[in-house]
Structure formats: structure tokens, C-alpha cells
Amino acid sequence: MIAGHLQIKNDYYYMVLSYTDSDGKRKQPWIPTGLPVKGNKKRAEKMLIETRQTYVPPVSSGNGHLSADMLFADYMETWLEIIRGSVEKTTFSSYTQMVKKKIVPYFRDTGITLGSIQAKHIQSFYLHELKSVSASTVIHEHANIHKALKYAVKMDLIPFNPADKVERPKKQKYIADYYRLDELEKLFEVTKDHPYSLLIQMTAFYGLRRSEALGLKWDAIDFERNTITIRHIVTEAEVDGKSVIISEDRAKTKSSLRSLPLVGHFRQKLLELKEQQKENKRVCGNCYSYDYDGYIFVDAMGTIFNPNAVTENFSKILKRNGLRHIRFHDLRHSCASLLLANDVPMKQIQEWLGHSDISTTANIYSHLDYKSKITSANVMDNVLALPDTKSQGW
């Protein structure tokens, strides 16, 4: 018979079983009795004996140990391994960070099993999280939990998805920050001799995502037709506890794959940089790194600019030069704000930035479209007669 004992948590009895699985690992699943401590000791002891006699440890499968009796925390970790090969590395990294650092620690403390988890347990987790994180973060956590439980339903481990019954927090509307024209010009001036100079300028001018800018390769530049093609990305993710650079021949969405005109300023700068890289290879010889040969934004030794380092160093540059803090990604928003301020239609901005839908562009930047509001105000002022503002003797 499987060993086990009672444990008290939050004034309720839990059965803690103990056994060794087929891989020789010790398992101690917590199973809630649902019984309050007061006046229920004998009933809890009887339930423990019956459970120890009838409990069947989960059988090992190719996807790990799957059973309704396993801890929900253990199930979430197993689910991660199940989906590992079916999602992008960056997506898996994001899932892993959220599951292992947030979801698993919380639910492991509760001792709730996969088969016994209810909507109220998930809702309590969200309320707990909202004390320290944003609603957007909780929505992402919900997506992980919902997807994992959906798989459990598919595998006939549970009859329905309890996450369907949970109220998600309302997502807060994101207000994009950006630099105005004079701030951008000052940024360009103070960074003109910095290794990031061209990276910063092209990111702001073309409204690129960080992954798109760092993913630019020389074969994406057509010096004859004067075009830049956005078709490759470079990101950074934590995989199996290690930070790795991920380069992929894809974009965030289909619309992100786009060609943009290569203007004279950047054409000249890129040609100069290409010659400089040739010279760096000659001078460095065998010390030059060819791991990222063909990329535009590499240092003098051929090492690609690290994505997270770019973000961190960008903040340091701003602070060192007394500039207002924005994120590196806000250079993209700065581009959109300048286009709007100069009467570029929203549809053209969508295509320039590579958004999949114009509603995305409008949702992010509608608050910046001040000129259209002035037009609306003038129309209303012309058609609606307002009374004179003479004193009424009040």
C-alpha cells in the first residue's frame, strides 16, 4: 500500500501520498480532502486509508506522467515539455518563464491536483497576481493555463476546461510613448559616434522592431533598386536556463514582410559600413568571428549586437546624455508619431510599420492623430451655434 499522511494547510486537511515512480523518482502528490480541520480528523483519516488503498500512480507515457491525480503544478511542467517541439523557441521561452516562475510555485503550494482544480482556484491565482503585476501579464498567464487545460481535456484527463469559467482582468489600453522631432534630432546628434548610431537612426526612420533591425543582412539591401527588405529577425530567449540568440528567416506576421525605400543618407552610411566590415575582417584575421557573417549590425570583431544588451545600453545612453527615458521599441512609435504629424494616412503608416491590420495601427496611434480632431472641432464649430458667453448675473 502507498504511504501517506495528513497535512493541514489553510485550515483544511490534505492527503500527502508518497511513492516511487517507474523512473525511481520519489513522488508526493497532495490531494485535497475538502474537509475543514475542526471536527473532521476521523473522517480525514478514513479518507486517507481508502485513498492509499485505491490510489493508482500515473503511468509513464511518451509525453511524461499524465494523470488527473498528478499535482497541477507537475502537469504544467509536463505540458511545457509536450509543446516544446510545436512552438517557436521564443514562444516556448516566454511560456517557460511564466509557468516556472509564476504558475508552478503558486499552485505547488496549494497542493491542488489536475483533476481537482476549479475555476475558483484559478481566479484566486489571478487575484493574487494582480497585487504585483499588470492585467496584461495576468492575461498572458491565463492563456498558458487555458491552453494547458485544453490539452488535458483533449487527453481525457479532465471532463471540461475550468479556465473557461474564469473572469479575466480587462486589458489596459496601451499608450505608446515616443520622442518628438527635436528629441530625435538630439538623440541622433549625441549618438553620432556611438557604435549604435546607424542602428538607432534606421530603427527610428523606418519604424523597425528591434528584432527586425538586428535581423538586417546585407542580402536584404538592394543598392541597385535602392530597397530594404524586412524578412529576417534576431531575438534572444532563455532556453533550458541559458540565454541564446535566435535568428530566423521569418517576420512577426505576414504583413511584417515588406520592402522599404533605401534613401540616400542610409545608402551612403551602409556602403561605408560595408567597407569598414571588410577592413575589420582584414585587420582581425583569424580573430574575426564569422558566426554572424552577412549581418549588418555586428561589432568590430564580427559579433552580432546582443538584443537585450541593445535595450539596456540604449537606456544608459539616454541617461548619460540627459535625455528623457523611452524604450528602444519606442523609436518605432516615434516614427509613427512623425508620420501622423505630417498628414500621412493611417493606412500608409500600417504598411510602413508592417502591422497585420489597420485596426492595430489605429488602436495604438489614434491618440496621436490630433490634426483629425482639429478638423472635427472646426466642423462642429461651423455647424453648431453656441450662445454668447455674456454674463448671466449669476
Number of C-alpha atoms within 10 A of each C-alpha: 10 15 13 18 14 20 15 13 14 9 11 17 24 26 24 20 19 16 16 12 14 12 7 8 9 11 15 17 23 25 25 21 16 10 15 16 16 9 9 12 14 9 12 22 16 10 15 23 16 11 17 18 12 11 12 11 18 15 11 13 8 7 12 15 16 21 22 17 20 23 25 26 23 17 22 22 17 16 21 19 14 15 15 15 10 10 11 11 18 17 12 20 21 16 20 23 15 17 21 15 11 14 24 18 12 16 20 16 11 18 23 22 23 23 17 17 20 16 15 14 16 21 18 12 18 23 14 13 18 15 9 9 11 13 19 17 17 22 16 14 20 23 15 21 19 18 13 22 25 18 17 22 14 13 12 12 16 19 11 13 21 20 23 13 12 18 13 18 17 10 12 9 9 10 12 16 16 23 22 13 13 9 14 19 12 13 20 17 12 15 17 14 10 13 14 18 15 20 19 23 19 15 22 24 17 19 23 25 22 23 20 22 22 25 27 21 21 16 12 18 21 14 15 7 9 14 16 22 18 23 20 21 21 22 19 17 20 17 16 9 10 7 11 15 16 15 15 12 10 16 19 16 10 12 15 23 17 15 16 15 14 20 11 10 8 15 18 13 11 18 11 11 15 15 10 13 20 10 13 16 17 11 13 13 11 9 10 17 17 14 10 15 15 16 19 25 24 19 15 17 16 22 16 21 21 16 17 14 10 17 14 12 13 18 17 14 17 17 12 10 12 9 17 12 16 16 15 20 19 21 26 24 23 24 24 27 24 18 17 21 13 10 11 13 11 19 14 13 21 20 19 20 21 24 19 15 12 15 14 12 19 16 12 15 19 16 12 17 17 12 13 13 12 11 11 11 11 11 11 11 11 9 8 8 8 8 6 6 6 6 6 5 4 3
